[in-house]
Amino acid sequence: MGLRSTRILASSGIMLALLAGVVRAADSVEVLHWWTSGSEAAALNALKTDLQKQGVTWKDMAVAGGSGVQAMTALRARVTSGDPPTAVQMLGFDIRDWAEMGVVANLDDLAKKRGWDKVIPSALQDFAKYDGHWIAAPVNIHSTNWLWINKAALDRAGGKPPETFDQLIAMLDNFRSQGIIPLAHGGQPWQDGTLWEAVVLSIGGVNFYKKAILELDPAALSGTTMRKVFDSMTKLKSYLDPGFSGRDWNVSTSLVIDGKAGAQEMGDWAKGEFIRAAKKPGQDFVCIRFPGTQGSVLFNADQFVMFNVGDRQRDAQLKMAAAVEEPSFQIAFNTVKGSVPARTDVPGDQFDDCARKGMKDVAEAAAKGTLLGSLAHGYAQPSGIKGAILDVVTQQLSGQISTNEALKRLPEAIAAAR
């Protein structure tokens, strides 16, 4: 069923309800999401509180798992049973996949009334819309190519943040000599992919990232530059601790916060953990673009996709979508979450130094054409291809296959997934 048909049916349902004199039950929204870490839950409370003030009851459907894979599995079960949630946290190509099934709600009237076209970057609109229709409310813009450094450890290493990959290695060597974990990492496919895509951009540059990751060029995927990428991943693995396999991302962030590790490559949601631990940027931790990726931003964005739930929750659904895009919520949420607003007209005076840098970086990258979709977080390729790539990346990083095998398997796995 297409969006136009869905909209007509929804409108018809509203008219019938009015004519029949049906009394609407109390407004409520059931929200499927995977924000379960401390900082994420705190950020989500900003939205819950806002809706409660509007008389909308929040029913939480939290599914743990930092990549959202488990959440999408739960969603499939709900939609298959004919009982979709009101709204679902979603990323990139997953949004398009669900839109193609004709089960999402239309937000055009609200978006037009609130002027979303004018304030939400086109890179996000490419996913928040389907077939020209608004189907999602972008919550934020995350970027994944960040390096988070313990300030005390950096000071002991000379105090100068690394600007190149070679300087990064020198800093990690120093951290090792300090007796701490040089690089905190969690060995989960999405985390491996987050690190790998930063290395791809650092080693190969923007044009190579576009060719290899966005265009899936076979020569780029198996050539000399990609060999250097995988060799660099092997080098980075030597700075991980033995317990990295399977570790959740926020546990790795805690290692950096506590000074047990020197640095972590992770998206800016990690900053939310620092803030929640009462740490201050520039004083307790340092935030920089992953060395070699300055001037470019690998982005992902959390969006709430509204599902076709008919008249029973439509008013609450529209209230939620409107609340998500309110500048006051964008500030309240993103100052806690660690991300930057999805709207470009939100002032930065209430944000910390890292966030203001992030806002500036995103604006400049968007203007230069270097705002690039993150592979690991669903904004570069559909889930099947993303999964195929991450399988190879994880196998190589874990030592199950060599660089030579990875270079052979990478284009083969992508071809099989297409």
ZAMARGU-4260 file (C-alpha; in steps of 0.2 Angstrom, whole numbers, plus 5000, padded with zeros to 4 digits):
<rodrens>
0) 5000/5000/5000 | 5008/5017/4995 | 5009/5032/5006 | 4994/5041/4997 | 4983/5026/5000
5) 4988/5025/5018 | 4985/5043/5020 | 4967/5042/5012 | 4963/5027/5023 | 4969/5036/5038
10) 4959/5051/5034 | 4943/5041/5030 | 4946/5032/5047 | 4946/5049/5056 | 4930/5055/5047
15) 4921/5039/5052 | 4926/5040/5070 | 4920/5058/5070 | 4903/5054/5062 | 4901/5039/5074
20) 4904/5050/5089 | 4918/5039/5095 | 4926/5046/5111 | 4945/5046/5109 | 4955/5037/5122
25) 4969/5046/5132 | 4983/5050/5120 | 4998/5038/5121 | 5013/5033/5111 | 5022/5016/5111
30) 5040/5019/5106 | 5052/5006/5101 | 5071/5011/5103 | 5088/5005/5109 | 5093/5019/5120
35) 5097/5010/5135 | 5114/5017/5141 | 5113/5030/5156 | 5116/5045/5145 | 5104/5039/5131
40) 5090/5035/5144 | 5093/5053/5151 | 5092/5061/5134 | 5076/5051/5130 | 5068/5058/5146
45) 5068/5075/5139 | 5056/5069/5126 | 5045/5059/5138 | 5044/5074/5149 | 5039/5085/5135
50) 5025/5074/5129 | 5018/5071/5147 | 5016/5090/5148 | 5005/5088/5133 | 4995/5074/5140
55) 5003/5060/5130 | 5007/5044/5139 | 5023/5036/5135 | 5024/5017/5133 | 5042/5012/5133
60) 5048/4997/5121 | 5067/4997/5124 | 5077/4984/5115 | 5095/4983/5121 | 5109/4983/5107
65) 5119/4998/5102 | 5117/4995/5083 | 5098/4993/5083 | 5099/4975/5075 | 5089/4968/5089
70) 5076/4982/5088 | 5073/4979/5070 | 5070/4960/5074 | 5057/4965/5087 | 5049/4977/5075
75) 5047/4964/5061 | 5038/4953/5074 | 5026/4967/5079 | 5022/4972/5061 | 5020/4954/5055
80) 5007/4952/5069 | 4998/4968/5064 | 5002/4977/5079 | 5016/4990/5075 | 5022/5002/5088
85) 5017/5021/5086 | 5035/5026/5083 | 5052/5018/5080 | 5070/5024/5082 | 5078/5020/5065
90) 5093/5023/5054 | 5096/5026/5036 | 5092/5012/5024 | 5081/5004/5037 | 5070/5018/5035
95) 5069/5016/5016 | 5066/4997/5018 | 5051/5000/5029 | 5044/5014/5019 | 5044/5002/5004
100) 5033/4990/5013 | 5019/5004/5014 | 5017/5002/5033 | 5023/5020/5038 | 5013/5036/5041
105) 5013/5052/5032 | 5020/5068/5040 | 5018/5080/5026 | 5005/5091/5033 | 5015/5093/5049
110) 5032/5095/5040 | 5024/5109/5029 | 5016/5118/5043 | 5032/5118/5054 | 5044/5122/5039
115) 5055/5106/5041 | 5061/5108/5023 | 5070/5124/5027 | 5079/5118/5042 | 5084/5100/5041
120) 5099/5096/5030 | 5096/5088/5013 | 5107/5073/5018 | 5095/5069/5032 | 5079/5073/5021
125) 5086/5059/5009 | 5081/5047/5022 | 5067/5056/5032 | 5057/5056/5016 | 5051/5042/5004
130) 5044/5045/4987 | 5044/5064/4991 | 5034/5062/5007 | 5040/5065/5025 | 5039/5049/5035
135) 5051/5052/5049 | 5056/5065/5062 | 5075/5067/5063 | 5081/5068/5081 | 5099/5073/5079
140) 5115/5071/5068 | 5129/5060/5075 | 5146/5058/5068 | 5156/5043/5070 | 5174/5048/5066
145) 5178/5055/5083 | 5193/5051/5095 | 5190/5053/5113 | 5206/5055/5124 | 5208/5055/5142
150) 5216/5072/5146 | 5228/5067/5160 | 5235/5053/5149 | 5237/5064/5134 | 5246/5077/5145
155) 5258/5063/5151 | 5261/5060/5132 | 5266/5077/5128 | 5248/5086/5128 | 5247/5087/5109
160) 5233/5078/5100 | 5238/5068/5085 | 5234/5075/5068 | 5240/5060/5057 | 5238/5041/5058
165) 5257/5040/5062 | 5255/5052/5076 | 5240/5042/5083 | 5252/5027/5084 | 5265/5037/5093
170) 5252/5042/5106 | 5246/5024/5108 | 5264/5019/5111 | 5265/5031/5125 | 5249/5026/5133
175) 5256/5008/5133 | 5271/5014/5142 | 5260/5022/5155 | 5253/5005/5159 | 5235/5009/5153
180) 5225/5001/5139 | 5230/5012/5124 | 5214/5010/5114 | 5198/5005/5122 | 5187/4995/5110
185) 5172/4983/5110 | 5173/4969/5098 | 5156/4969/5091 | 5153/4970/5072 | 5145/4988/5072
190) 5160/4994/5083 | 5173/4986/5072 | 5164/4994/5057 | 5164/5011/5066 | 5183/5010/5069
195) 5186/5003/5051 | 5176/5016/5042 | 5187/5030/5051 | 5203/5021/5046 | 5196/5020/5028
200) 5193/5038/5027 | 5210/5042/5036 | 5221/5031/5025 | 5212/5034/5009 | 5203/5051/5010
205) 5186/5057/5004 | 5187/5051/4986 | 5193/5033/4991 | 5179/5032/5004 | 5166/5037/4991
210) 5173/5024/4979 | 5175/5010/4991 | 5161/5012/5003 | 5147/5022/4994 | 5150/5016/4976
215) 5157/4998/4981 | 5170/4999/4967 | 5178/4982/4966 | 5196/4989/4962 | 5195/5000/4977
220) 5189/4986/4988 | 5203/4975/4984 | 5217/4986/4980 | 5233/4993/4988 | 5224/5007/4998
225) 5212/4994/5005 | 5227/4983/5010 | 5234/4997/5019 | 5218/5000/5028 | 5217/4982/5034
230) 5236/4982/5039 | 5232/4997/5049 | 5218/4988/5058 | 5230/4974/5062 | 5241/4988/5069
235) 5227/4995/5080 | 5222/4978/5086 | 5239/4977/5095 | 5234/4992/5106 | 5218/4983/5112
240) 5216/4974/5128 | 5213/4955/5128 | 5195/4958/5135 | 5189/4969/5121 | 5179/4955/5112
245) 5160/4958/5114 | 5162/4973/5126 | 5148/4986/5125 | 5153/5003/5119 | 5149/5012/5135
250) 5160/5001/5145 | 5174/5005/5134 | 5170/5024/5136 | 5170/5021/5155 | 5188/5014/5154
255) 5193/5031/5146 | 5183/5041/5158 | 5192/5032/5173 | 5209/5033/5166 | 5211/5015/5163
260) 5212/5017/5144 | 5219/5032/5134 | 5207/5034/5120 | 5192/5027/5111 | 5187/5029/5093
265) 5168/5031/5094 | 5153/5041/5088 | 5149/5057/5098 | 5136/5047/5109 | 5151/5043/5119
270) 5152/5061/5124 | 5135/5058/5133 | 5144/5046/5145 | 5158/5059/5149 | 5145/5072/5153
275) 5135/5060/5163 | 5151/5056/5173 | 5152/5075/5176 | 5168/5076/5165 | 5171/5092/5155
280) 5179/5094/5138 | 5196/5101/5137 | 5198/5098/5156 | 5195/5080/5158 | 5194/5073/5140
285) 5199/5079/5123 | 5188/5077/5107 | 5196/5077/5090 | 5192/5070/5073 | 5200/5054/5070
290) 5217/5058/5064 | 5218/5060/5045 | 5199/5063/5044 | 5199/5082/5048 | 5187/5091/5036
295) 5175/5077/5034 | 5161/5070/5044 | 5155/5052/5044 | 5137/5054/5049 | 5122/5045/5055
300) 5106/5052/5062 | 5093/5044/5074 | 5076/5047/5067 | 5058/5042/5073 | 5048/5034/5060
305) 5030/5035/5062 | 5020/5019/5058 | 5003/5018/5051 | 4993/5015/5067 | 4977/5022/5061
310) 4966/5035/5071 | 4969/5027/5088 | 4985/5035/5090 | 4987/5048/5076 | 4985/5064/5087
315) 4998/5057/5099 | 5009/5052/5085 | 5009/5070/5077 | 5012/5078/5094 | 5027/5067/5096
320) 5034/5071/5079 | 5031/5090/5082 | 5040/5089/5099 | 5055/5080/5091 | 5058/5095/5079
325) 5055/5109/5092 | 5071/5118/5095 | 5069/5117/5113 | 5069/5098/5113 | 5083/5098/5100
330) 5093/5107/5113 | 5088/5098/5128 | 5090/5081/5120 | 5107/5084/5111 | 5116/5092/5125
335) 5113/5076/5135 | 5115/5064/5121 | 5131/5070/5114 | 5125/5073/5096 | 5121/5089/5087
340) 5104/5095/5082 | 5095/5089/5066 | 5090/5107/5063 | 5102/5120/5056 | 5094/5134/5065
345) 5097/5129/5083 | 5109/5141/5091 | 5125/5133/5099 | 5126/5144/5115 | 5119/5130/5126
350) 5131/5117/5119 | 5149/5112/5125 | 5165/5115/5116 | 5164/5097/5108 | 5146/5100/5102
355) 5150/5117/5095 | 5165/5109/5085 | 5153/5096/5079 | 5140/5108/5073 | 5153/5118/5064
360) 5161/5102/5056 | 5144/5096/5050 | 5140/5113/5042 | 5156/5114/5033 | 5156/5096/5028
365) 5138/5099/5021 | 5144/5114/5011 | 5160/5105/5004 | 5151/5088/5000 | 5161/5079/5013
370) 5146/5075/5024 | 5147/5056/5021 | 5135/5042/5026 | 5142/5030/5040 | 5143/5012/5034
375) 5142/5005/5051 | 5127/5015/5056 | 5116/5012/5040 | 5119/5028/5030 | 5130/5021/5017
380) 5123/5004/5011 | 5107/4994/5014 | 5108/4982/5029 | 5112/4966/5018 | 5128/4974/5011
385) 5133/4983/5027 | 5132/4966/5036 | 5142/4957/5023 | 5156/4970/5024 | 5156/4970/5043
390) 5157/4951/5043 | 5174/4953/5034 | 5180/4967/5044 | 5176/4958/5061 | 5184/4942/5054
395) 5200/4951/5050 | 5201/4961/5066 | 5198/4946/5076 | 5212/4937/5067 | 5201/4924/5059
400) 5207/4929/5042 | 5222/4937/5035 | 5223/4954/5026 | 5225/4944/5009 | 5209/4934/5013
405) 5200/4950/5018 | 5204/4958/5001 | 5198/4943/4992 | 5182/4941/5003 | 5176/4959/5003
410) 5171/4961/4985 | 5165/4943/4985 | 5154/4946/5000 | 5147/4962/4993 | 5143/4953/4977
415) 5134/4939/4985 | 5124/4952/4996 | 5118/4962/4981
</rodrens>
